[in-house]
Amino acid sequence: MREGRRPEIATQVEEVPDPFLKDPLRQVSTWSLAVLAAIAVGFVLYLAREIVLPVAAAVIVGIMLGPAARRLEALRVPRPLAAVLLVTGVTLVIVFVILLIVPRVSELASGLPDIVASLKEKLHVFDGLINAWRRFTLMIGEPPKSDETALPSPGISWVPSTISILLPPITGFLFFLVVLLLFIGAWPDLRRALVMRFASRDSRLTVLKILNEIEAGLANYLLIVTMINIGVGVLTGVICALTRMPNAIGFGALAATLNFIPIIGPAATFMVLLLVGLVAAPTFALGLLPAAGFAVLIVVEGQFVTPTIIGRHLELNALAVLLSLAFWTWLWGPMGAFLSSPILMVGLIINQRLYGDENG
């Protein structure tokens, strides 16, 4: 038989080098540069917060009010006039809330000596514990501290410091209103310019979808949170009225306003209701009722109502909300706390649109 040559079979397989194993230093340097860039951006945002904060707040609030501006345009209202009407409405709401809250704060400040005296009288129920603590401190050799608290005498030395404290927020608020007015008027052109910055059709379509989702998400968030906070304010006013708190409407407005700031706002409202309740109520136990009722209300709202309603539109991880709140509050204060959830929503929308398919 004729023997043919059998072809040789390759037994060696070429190994494809892993880019990460081949050049790990490149990956480390990339992450290092990203971390350094994030730190630099945060540092700049902190140093320039007097300018950046009003602009960022105006942009986010302007995007929230975008659908309302389009509805006014559908009613044949010119865009500049629609912007003026919306900014005027925002200003009137803020002024109305301030007019409801400031008298309560003024009453508390002017009645501070009476408040201290009333609290001392109500806190006599703890005399037994206080005396036991004093005996314990005497046993371990620590001298007892005096109960007398010196109250500052009234004067006008507080005027310059008060002006220096109030002037930056007032100027920042006016700057916010101006930027908000201009942003609402120019938002359609800004959207169009941002979309047209990209060359390919797919990129333009992706950017347009991101902008539409951000606008719809923030508008729904503002509407839902506003309705929830109005409900919290109304129920807080009812609780105050049932427990015979003075000026229940003002404290309801305070609760609704502060509830826009996650965690910090409800805690501040609780402390105010606790203080005023202890002063206004005839007994210590009755003074605890307004704060206790508000605590039950805010637990139900925070644990059941808000997650159920907002979770249908956009899922917000509790840990992410807490970390965002801590970061933006540290960076920008109370206004940063208000903007923390909308900023987190914007980041989640961008992440879901750009990387949702890959992650899914």
PyMOL commands that set and color helices and strands:
alter all, ss='L'
color gray80, all
select helices_A, chain A and resi 19-22+24-47+49-64+66-74+79-110+112-139+158-196+201-242+248-258+264-280+284-311+318-332+334-359
alter helices_A, ss='H'
color red, helices_A
deselect
rebuild
show_as cartoon
